[in-house]
Amino acid sequence: MAEISGRLTAVGRIGIVVSRYHERVTTRLLEGARRCIAEAGIAAADVDVVWVPGAFELGSAAAALAGTGRYAALVALGVVVRGETPHFDFVAGEASRALGTLAATHALPIGFGLLTVDTMEQALARAGGAAGDKGFEAAEAAIRTADALRQIRRG
């Protein structure tokens, strides 16, 4: 049996959906995603960015992009910070479910860059700080998976 491993290489058009809520963090996630996309050799002209109000809306915007058939991969970026109410659980859970269902239904890689954290400090640490660059990592996962799927489809 052949072994397939996705490469960080140009795969086609990329769509990025970004939440405006906690924009201080999501802008940093977007910068990381763009850096990864550039490293893969994907031109800035082949990247579309769609801003939505919050994490809950990531799924519907990603679904609209997926429905066009123009994208090799999508990246979803957002932040949900735990608060004093169950709102965190509903938003994070439903956004995650929507993105996972969409990825499976369309066989379309979606880099999952939705941070689910207890504090804003944790979010900033994961958006290019001490705990890594989850925007870069989400884009890398999407691109590598798109390349692996391309290899599978080519036989």
Steps between C-alpha positions, in 0.01 A plus 500: 500500500628848414567748775361848447613804694376849428762759421507871574468595135276707275167321470272762347267766636466538879205652684544638851206579727587723795293605799503871589420421862828529693652658189821575690562125503341400169707754308811329637359159402438633149858628477627153592274334243616741228865432588444125462315545172787709364753235611298244305546709186136604471464851357316762706266542201387139553383565856156632588427624853146526634439676831199396709368645829585208728606138528144373462488642146817322383302194389250681279766709327721194449200314356439781252865487389495120477185514289679694227736210426784749446711416804764234558481568874346729758632638827269602786638741761330617816512518877251397767595597856331318787278724708262462790214354293460192277523727192858378444389138471224574251705728274816289502310173461273614220777677307718189526217271393409717202859510375556127553178407323581732212849356457371143492201574277707680237823300545655845534784569742415764758783616719356530850629820652222554752664564835297387800667645806437600859670841481601765252862443603471138383357618169784747441757235591354271230483776238873530440607517863664256740253218426547502122331637192169325455416711192812369325425146622138511377610614153774237492254223589260613227770525233666168587162325502405659167824368353438152642146499357638611163742207506219257592275628221778468243542136597 
